[in-house]
């Protein structure tokens, strides 16, 4: 036995956790690096080897994505039922016990993990969402809800995000178009974050084509309710003339001229996601929030929330470390926070002690 093998194996195991498992892979490191090195891109390449054996499963899930999201919603529904039957404390002990026995391979217990989204999506080609009664034909927008938004509900019995989007667009006199077979669409981010680039690109291409068709070849703008999905879509070629927006930029460009905003008399928290920072939309989010609330607080020393898709469930210590300074920065009279990524909002709600929702909720509260 080579005595030099043991230290090298220890180093490899250490890097597997400290480097590969707990890297959020957002690319924000490139903004800080003097020469723009994106360590997150390197980590994704290293994950390609680590998760190679799971690629067949990933391909199957990509091909059956609507069924996968339905199953995820069903699991969240069972969690809610089990919580009522066993009690939250007993269920937490059971979930964390299974996680310990599995060697941290199953999700951790989060007290603020929401139940499933109950929104029923329209079916069929070129279907419209919600009620478009009284809305003219001269203004419309394609609305794509992210897979995370389609799976997870909201904190504290808040209305569903699609209902809020419908309300806001109706107030602005804008017709809502939902892409055909929306339940099976995904930007590919879940696969890209694991280094499964081919599967991720296939889903991104499929989504781009669906949005191209739904937008009538670029006639109507596209609203995605989650910022990382926009960044992911823009990472490759889109149909000529396809205009894709995250919530803040969409509201400022397409809705604000048609809305009467009365700022709510509250102090609110605002989290600018990694993807929004990388797309240069931080000031856009802040400007919109300030137009909708009396006071807006962006906590200091928090760039990335550390939830990073599924990291908040599989390596929750990353989320906890990233948001360690957040609770002390939430004023006592602050009741709600806002962002533009459903998974980030879940992690923020967990550690801030107040519910976080999409910034579209704030706009809808202010819009008359």
C-alpha positions, 0 to 999 in steps of 0.5 A: 500500500502506498502511504502517499495515497491516504493524504491525497484521498483525504484532499480529494474528499475535502475538495469534493465537499468544499469545492464541488458540493458547496459551490453555488456556481453562480459566476459572481466570483468572475465579477470580483476576480481582477481578470474575470475568472469564473470558477463556477464554470470550472466547477460545472465541468468537474460536476460533469464527471461526478454526475456522469452516471446519472445522465440517463436518468436526467435524460428520462426526466427531461423527456418526461418533465411534466410528470416529474413536476407533478410528482414533486408537487405530490411529494410536497402535498404528502409532506403537508399531510404528514405534518398534520398527522405526525406533527411538525417536530416529529416529521422534522426528526424523521426527515433529518433521521433519514438524511443522517442515515443516507449520508446527507444524500436526501433533502434536509428539513426546512420549517418554511418549505412551502406546500405545492403550487395549486395553480391549474395551468391551461391546456392546449395550443396557444392557450391563454392564462386566467381571465382576459375578459375586457382586455384588447387584442393590441397588447399581450405578453407571453408568460412562462412560469419557471419549473420551481414556481410551478412546483412550490407554492407560497409562504403564509397562504399567499396567492399563487404567483400565476394569479398575481401575474394575471392580476398585474397584467390585467391591471395594465390592460395586457393580455396573457398568453401561456405557451402550449404544454407549459408543464413540460418546459424548462430552461435547463438550469437544473441540468446545467448546474450538475454539469449535464450540458447536453441535456440542459441545452436540449431543454433550453432549445425546446423552451426557446422554440416554444416561446418563439411560437407562443410570441408569434415569432417575436411579436409579443414580449416574454415574461419569465417570473424567475431571473436565473431562467432568463440568464440561462435562456440568454446563454445561447441563441434565441429566435430572431426578435424574441424578447425575454425579460425577468420581472423588474425589467418587464414591468418597467418597460412594458407595464409601468406606463399603463399602471397607477402605482401608489407606494405601500406605506411599509419598509420592505427587504429586497434581495438582488439575485446573482443572475440579476447582478450578472445581467446588470439589473440590480439598479432596475430592481431597486428602482422598481421596488422604490416606486412601490414601497416607502422604504427599501432595504438591501442588506449589506454584505449579501451578494448570493443567498446560497440556496443555488437551486437545490443546494438549500435542501441538499447542503443547507449550510451553504444557505445558512452561511451566506445569510448569517448576517441577514436576520440582524438587518431586518427591521422590527416593523418589516413584514415582507421581502421580495426577490425574483427567484422562487428558490432564493425566496424560500431560503431568504424566508427561512433565515430572515424570519419574514416571508419573501415573494416575487417582486411582482407581488410588491408591484401588484400591491402598489398597482391600482 
